[in-house]
Amino acid sequence: MSHLKFHWFLPTNGGDGRQVVGGGHGVEAGASGRAASVPYLGQVARSAEQLGFEAALTPTGAWCEDAWLSTAMLSSVSDRLKFLVAFRPGLTSPFLAAQMAGTFQNLTGGRLLLNVVTGGESHEQRMYGDYLDKEARYARCDEFLTIVRRLWTGESVSFAGEHLRLDEAVLAQIPDPLPEIYFGGSSPAAGRVAAKHADVYLTWGEPPTAVAEKVEWIRKLAADEGREVCFGIRLHTIARDTAEEAWAEADRLLAGIDESEIAKVQAGLRRSESEGQRRMLELNAGSKDGLEIHPNLWAGVGLVRGGAGTALVGSHDEIADLVEQYVAVGIEEFVLSGYPHLEESYRFGEGVLPELARRGLWEHPAPVTGRASVPFGSSEAAS
């Protein structure tokens, strides 16, 4: 098999800190100790790059900074790291989105990946002036991605759909290479769009048996479209030298989550129309009890954070073992995060990634070769 890909996360939402930063999916983000500034996010990006992460996911929504602008600014303070830019089709025209992708790809030297987020919260979509219901949003997304894909071929595109229309559109900024499209969603409508357009289907971190069912579902739908899709998973991580240290950190994070905040956030998240969000809520059941839902898989993050709500918790070996369980059901890419994002990138990058390399599952995408020279270390300098 090919080597696995690991991606990190840029906390442009409520910032970053030593507690779980809540919010997302239509719920107001909680405050944290580290603001989402270019200097700090640049630290996170450069660390992820040095450790061997391929890309960094940047979220989208009213609860965070704009993903396009944030990553464009951060591209100049990093060299190799790609940016998995989350964006919502329908909030901008397909031609402009295709042009932005071309500009980003060409000016960064091919460092753009696109995470297409259809939107699961009507009340948040209306903040952007989008009044379509969920089914119509997926239908529009299908039209949107059809148009964008055609524009990227350089053809003149005229299109008249139920939701989108344009005439004789020709794109000058063809992205090279074409950015891969990452797409998630657990509803039947999401599955249909993913099968037609996704390069990588992303799922949130459910237990391996549930992930296996999703992989087979999308794989069959894609085969019906004459396509093959890769699969990725979105998780948090708490990796330590020993299991005891890792679970102590999970307990510390849990102790910092107030019961009243859980009730408030859970009530907000239950308004979500997202099937994936519903499944996340089922995993934690709104309770601090019984959160290890599979060996070394912890659902505590989802008590106060919308979206991805589970974490890999354990020693470096234990987490590597769980990674292998996901690989066995078809996962090839892992989009990870942890609190704080700077420190946790090192915990995973210096603990788990080397273990996966020893198992032949991962290799650094840009390893440092050769030995650094030592100034004045030669015999000539000593003479």
C-alpha positions as CSV (number, residue, x, y, z in Angstrom):
1,M,0.0,0.0,0.0
2,S,1.0,3.6,-0.4
3,H,2.1,5.6,2.6
4,L,-0.5,7.2,4.8
5,K,-1.0,11.0,4.8
6,F,-1.4,13.0,8.0
7,H,-2.8,16.5,8.1
8,W,-3.0,19.0,11.0
9,F,-5.4,21.8,11.9
10,L,-5.2,25.6,12.1
11,P,-7.3,26.9,15.0
12,T,-8.8,30.0,13.4
13,N,-12.1,29.4,15.3
14,G,-12.0,30.5,18.9
15,G,-8.2,30.6,19.0
16,D,-6.2,28.0,20.9
17,G,-5.6,27.0,24.5
18,R,-5.1,24.3,27.1
19,Q,-8.8,23.4,27.3
20,V,-11.2,22.2,24.7
21,V,-12.2,25.2,22.6
22,G,-16.0,24.8,22.0
23,G,-18.2,26.1,19.3
24,G,-18.7,25.4,15.6
25,H,-21.6,24.2,13.6
26,G,-23.8,27.1,14.4
27,V,-22.7,27.3,18.0
28,E,-20.7,30.3,19.3
29,A,-17.0,29.5,19.8
30,G,-15.7,29.7,23.3
31,A,-12.9,32.0,24.2
32,S,-9.3,30.7,24.6
33,G,-5.9,31.9,25.7
34,R,-4.2,32.2,22.3
35,A,-5.8,34.4,19.7
36,A,-5.9,33.3,16.1
37,S,-3.1,35.7,15.0
38,V,-0.8,35.3,12.0
39,P,2.3,34.9,14.3
40,Y,0.7,32.1,16.3
41,L,-1.0,30.3,13.4
42,G,2.4,30.7,11.6
43,Q,4.0,28.8,14.5
44,V,1.5,26.0,14.2
45,A,1.9,25.8,10.4
46,R,5.7,25.8,10.5
47,S,5.7,23.1,13.2
48,A,3.3,20.9,11.2
49,E,5.4,21.3,8.2
50,Q,8.7,20.4,9.9
51,L,7.1,17.4,11.6
52,G,5.9,15.9,8.4
53,F,2.2,16.8,8.1
54,E,1.1,17.1,4.5
55,A,-1.4,19.9,5.0
56,A,-3.4,21.9,7.5
57,L,-7.2,22.0,7.6
58,T,-8.7,25.5,8.1
59,P,-12.4,25.6,9.1
60,T,-15.2,27.7,7.6
61,G,-18.2,29.4,9.1
62,A,-19.4,32.4,11.0
63,W,-17.5,31.1,14.2
64,C,-14.0,31.4,12.7
65,E,-11.8,33.6,10.5
66,D,-12.2,33.3,6.8
67,A,-10.3,30.3,5.5
68,W,-9.2,31.7,2.2
69,L,-7.7,34.8,3.6
70,S,-6.1,33.1,6.6
71,T,-4.3,30.5,4.6
72,A,-3.3,33.0,1.9
73,M,-1.5,35.0,4.6
74,L,0.0,31.9,6.2
75,S,1.3,30.5,2.9
76,S,4.1,33.2,3.0
77,V,5.4,32.0,6.4
78,S,5.7,28.3,5.4
79,D,7.4,26.5,2.5
80,R,5.9,23.1,1.8
81,L,2.7,22.7,3.8
82,K,-0.5,22.5,1.9
83,F,-3.7,24.1,3.0
84,L,-6.9,22.2,3.2
85,V,-9.2,25.2,2.8
86,A,-12.8,24.6,3.9
87,F,-15.4,26.6,2.0
88,R,-19.1,26.6,1.3
89,P,-20.3,26.4,-2.3
90,G,-23.2,28.7,-2.9
91,L,-21.8,31.6,-0.8
92,T,-19.8,32.7,-3.8
93,S,-20.2,32.1,-7.6
94,P,-18.6,28.9,-9.1
95,F,-16.5,31.0,-11.5
96,L,-15.1,33.2,-8.7
97,A,-14.3,30.1,-6.6
98,A,-12.6,28.4,-9.5
99,Q,-10.6,31.6,-10.1
100,M,-9.6,31.9,-6.4
101,A,-8.5,28.3,-6.4
102,G,-6.4,28.9,-9.6
103,T,-4.8,32.0,-8.1
104,F,-4.1,30.3,-4.8
105,Q,-2.6,27.2,-6.4
106,N,-0.5,29.1,-8.9
107,L,0.9,31.7,-6.5
108,T,1.7,29.1,-3.8
109,G,3.2,26.5,-6.1
110,G,0.5,23.9,-5.8
111,R,-0.3,24.0,-2.1
112,L,-4.1,24.1,-2.2
113,L,-6.6,21.3,-1.2
114,L,-10.3,22.1,-1.0
115,N,-12.6,20.9,1.7
116,V,-16.1,21.4,0.3
117,V,-18.6,22.0,3.2
118,T,-22.2,22.1,2.0
119,G,-23.5,23.4,5.3
120,G,-25.7,21.6,7.8
121,E,-27.2,24.6,9.8
122,S,-29.9,26.6,8.0
123,H,-29.9,29.2,10.7
124,E,-26.2,29.9,10.1
125,Q,-26.6,29.7,6.3
126,R,-29.2,32.5,6.6
127,M,-26.5,34.7,8.1
128,Y,-24.8,34.6,4.8
129,G,-28.1,35.2,2.9
130,D,-28.5,31.6,1.9
131,Y,-32.2,30.4,2.4
132,L,-32.1,27.0,0.6
133,D,-33.0,24.0,2.6
134,K,-30.6,21.1,3.1
135,E,-31.6,19.0,0.1
136,A,-31.5,22.0,-2.2
137,R,-28.0,23.0,-0.8
138,Y,-26.7,19.5,-1.9
139,A,-28.3,19.9,-5.3
140,R,-26.7,23.3,-5.7
141,C,-23.3,21.9,-4.5
142,D,-23.6,19.2,-7.3
143,E,-24.1,21.9,-9.9
144,F,-21.3,24.0,-8.4
145,L,-18.7,21.3,-8.5
146,T,-19.8,20.3,-12.0
147,I,-19.2,23.8,-13.2
148,V,-15.9,24.3,-11.3
149,R,-14.5,21.0,-12.7
150,R,-15.3,22.0,-16.2
151,L,-13.8,25.5,-15.8
152,W,-10.6,23.9,-14.6
153,T,-10.3,22.1,-17.9
154,G,-10.1,25.5,-19.7
155,E,-13.3,25.0,-21.7
156,S,-15.9,27.6,-22.3
157,V,-18.7,26.8,-19.9
158,S,-22.4,27.6,-20.4
159,F,-24.6,26.1,-17.8
160,A,-28.3,26.4,-16.8
161,G,-29.2,24.4,-13.8
162,E,-31.9,24.6,-11.1
163,H,-29.8,26.8,-8.9
164,L,-26.8,28.1,-10.9
165,R,-26.4,29.6,-14.3
166,L,-23.5,31.1,-16.3
167,D,-22.8,31.8,-20.0
168,E,-19.5,31.4,-22.0
169,A,-17.3,31.4,-18.9
170,V,-13.6,30.8,-19.6
171,L,-11.1,30.7,-16.8
172,A,-7.7,32.1,-17.3
173,Q,-6.3,31.0,-13.9
174,I,-6.2,27.2,-14.4
175,P,-4.8,25.7,-11.2
176,D,-1.7,23.5,-11.7
177,P,-2.0,20.9,-10.4
178,L,-5.7,20.7,-9.9
179,P,-6.5,20.8,-6.2
180,E,-8.0,17.6,-4.8
181,I,-11.6,17.9,-3.5
182,Y,-12.3,16.6,0.1
183,F,-15.9,16.1,0.9
184,G,-17.8,14.7,3.9
185,G,-21.4,14.1,4.8
186,S,-23.5,11.2,6.2
187,S,-26.9,11.8,4.6
188,P,-28.1,10.2,1.4
189,A,-27.8,13.5,-0.5
190,A,-24.2,13.9,0.7
191,G,-23.3,10.4,-0.5
192,R,-24.6,11.1,-4.0
193,V,-22.5,14.3,-4.3
194,A,-19.4,12.7,-2.8
195,A,-19.6,9.8,-5.2
196,K,-19.7,12.2,-8.2
197,H,-17.1,14.7,-7.2
198,A,-14.9,13.8,-4.2
199,D,-11.3,12.8,-4.5
200,V,-11.2,12.1,-0.8
201,Y,-14.2,11.3,1.3
202,L,-13.8,12.5,4.9
203,T,-15.7,11.1,7.9
204,W,-15.6,12.2,11.5
205,G,-14.0,9.8,14.0
206,E,-16.5,7.1,14.7
207,P,-15.4,3.6,15.8
208,P,-13.7,1.5,13.1
209,T,-16.8,-0.7,12.5
210,A,-19.0,2.3,11.8
211,V,-16.3,3.9,9.6
212,A,-16.1,0.6,7.6
213,E,-19.8,0.9,6.9
214,K,-19.3,4.4,5.6
215,V,-16.4,3.5,3.4
216,E,-18.3,0.6,1.8
217,W,-21.3,2.9,1.3
218,I,-19.3,5.6,-0.5
219,R,-17.2,3.1,-2.4
220,K,-20.3,1.5,-3.9
221,L,-21.9,4.8,-4.8
222,A,-18.6,5.9,-6.5
223,A,-18.3,2.6,-8.4
224,D,-21.8,3.2,-9.7
225,E,-20.5,6.6,-11.1
226,G,-17.5,4.8,-12.6
227,R,-15.2,6.4,-10.1
228,E,-12.8,5.5,-7.2
229,V,-12.6,7.6,-4.1
230,C,-9.9,7.8,-1.3
231,F,-10.9,7.9,2.3
232,G,-9.9,10.1,5.2
233,I,-10.9,10.6,8.8
234,R,-11.1,13.7,11.1
235,L,-10.0,13.2,14.7
236,H,-8.4,14.9,17.7
237,T,-5.4,13.4,19.4
238,I,-3.9,13.1,22.9
239,A,-0.7,11.1,22.5
240,R,1.8,10.6,25.3
241,D,4.7,8.3,26.2
242,T,2.4,6.2,28.4
243,A,-1.3,5.4,28.4
244,E,-1.5,6.8,32.0
245,E,-0.2,10.2,30.9
246,A,-2.6,10.3,28.0
247,W,-5.7,9.5,30.0
248,A,-4.6,11.9,32.8
249,E,-4.6,14.6,30.1
250,A,-8.1,13.5,28.9
251,D,-9.3,13.7,32.5
252,R,-7.8,17.1,32.9
253,L,-9.6,18.4,29.7
254,L,-12.9,16.8,30.9
255,A,-12.5,18.5,34.3
256,G,-12.3,21.9,32.6
257,I,-15.6,21.4,30.8
258,D,-18.5,22.9,32.8
259,E,-21.8,21.0,33.0
260,S,-23.8,24.1,32.2
261,E,-21.7,24.7,29.1
262,I,-22.3,21.1,28.0
263,A,-26.1,21.6,28.3
264,K,-25.9,24.9,26.4
265,V,-23.7,23.6,23.6
266,Q,-25.6,20.3,23.2
267,A,-28.9,22.2,22.9
268,G,-27.4,24.3,20.1
269,L,-25.9,21.3,18.3
270,R,-29.2,19.5,18.4
271,R,-30.6,22.2,16.1
272,S,-28.1,21.0,13.4
273,E,-29.5,19.4,10.3
274,S,-26.2,17.5,9.9
275,E,-26.5,13.7,10.0
276,G,-22.8,13.5,11.0
277,Q,-23.4,15.9,13.9
278,R,-26.3,13.8,15.1
279,R,-24.0,10.8,15.1
280,M,-21.4,12.7,17.1
281,L,-24.0,13.6,19.7
282,E,-25.0,10.0,20.0
283,L,-21.4,9.0,20.8
284,N,-21.1,11.3,23.8
285,A,-24.8,11.3,24.9
286,G,-24.2,14.7,26.5
287,S,-22.6,13.0,29.5
288,K,-19.2,12.9,31.0
289,D,-19.6,9.2,31.7
290,G,-18.7,6.3,29.3
291,L,-16.7,8.4,26.9
292,E,-14.3,5.7,25.8
293,I,-16.5,4.4,23.0
294,H,-13.8,2.1,21.5
295,P,-10.4,1.2,22.9
296,N,-8.4,4.4,22.8
297,L,-11.2,6.4,21.1
298,W,-12.6,9.1,23.4
299,A,-15.8,11.2,22.7
300,G,-15.2,13.9,25.3
301,V,-14.3,16.7,22.8
302,G,-17.8,16.6,21.3
303,L,-19.4,17.6,24.5
304,V,-18.8,21.2,23.8
305,R,-17.4,21.3,20.2
306,G,-19.4,20.9,17.1
307,G,-18.1,18.8,14.2
308,A,-15.3,16.3,14.9
309,G,-15.9,15.3,18.5
310,T,-13.6,12.3,19.2
311,A,-9.9,11.9,20.0
312,L,-7.3,9.2,19.8
313,V,-6.0,8.8,23.3
314,G,-3.1,6.6,24.5
315,S,0.5,5.8,24.2
316,H,2.3,6.3,20.9
317,D,2.1,2.5,20.3
318,E,-1.6,2.3,21.2
319,I,-2.5,5.2,18.9
320,A,-0.5,3.6,16.1
321,D,-2.4,0.4,16.7
322,L,-5.7,2.3,16.4
323,V,-4.5,4.0,13.2
324,E,-3.9,0.6,11.8
325,Q,-7.4,-0.4,12.6
326,Y,-8.7,2.5,10.6
327,V,-6.3,1.6,7.8
328,A,-7.7,-1.9,7.7
329,V,-11.2,-0.6,6.9
330,G,-9.9,1.7,4.1
331,I,-8.7,5.0,5.7
332,E,-5.6,6.5,4.0
333,E,-5.6,10.1,5.3
334,F,-5.9,11.4,8.8
335,V,-6.8,15.0,9.6
336,L,-5.8,15.7,13.2
337,S,-5.9,18.3,15.9
338,G,-5.2,18.7,19.6
339,Y,-5.2,21.2,22.5
340,P,-3.1,23.2,22.3
341,H,-2.4,22.7,18.6
342,L,1.2,23.8,18.7
343,E,2.3,21.4,21.5
344,E,0.1,18.5,20.4
345,S,1.5,18.6,16.9
346,Y,4.8,17.7,18.4
347,R,3.3,15.0,20.7
348,F,1.9,13.2,17.7
349,G,4.6,14.2,15.2
350,E,7.5,13.1,17.4
351,G,5.8,10.2,19.0
352,V,3.3,8.5,16.8
353,L,4.6,9.3,13.3
354,P,8.0,7.8,13.9
355,E,6.3,4.6,15.2
356,L,4.2,4.5,12.1
357,A,7.4,5.0,10.0
358,R,8.9,2.0,11.8
359,R,5.8,-0.1,10.8
360,G,6.3,0.9,7.2
361,L,3.1,2.9,7.1
362,W,4.4,6.5,6.8
363,E,7.4,8.4,5.6
364,H,8.2,12.1,5.9
365,P,7.2,13.9,2.7
366,A,10.3,16.1,2.8
367,P,12.9,14.5,5.0
368,V,16.0,16.4,5.8
369,T,19.0,14.7,4.2
370,G,22.7,14.9,5.0
371,R,24.4,16.2,8.1
372,A,24.6,19.8,9.0
373,S,28.1,21.3,8.7
374,V,29.8,22.4,11.9
375,P,31.4,25.8,11.6
376,F,35.1,25.8,12.4
377,G,35.0,22.0,12.9
378,S,37.5,21.0,10.3
379,S,41.2,20.5,10.8
380,E,41.9,23.4,8.6
381,A,39.9,25.7,10.9
382,A,41.7,24.4,13.9
383,S,45.1,25.1,12.5
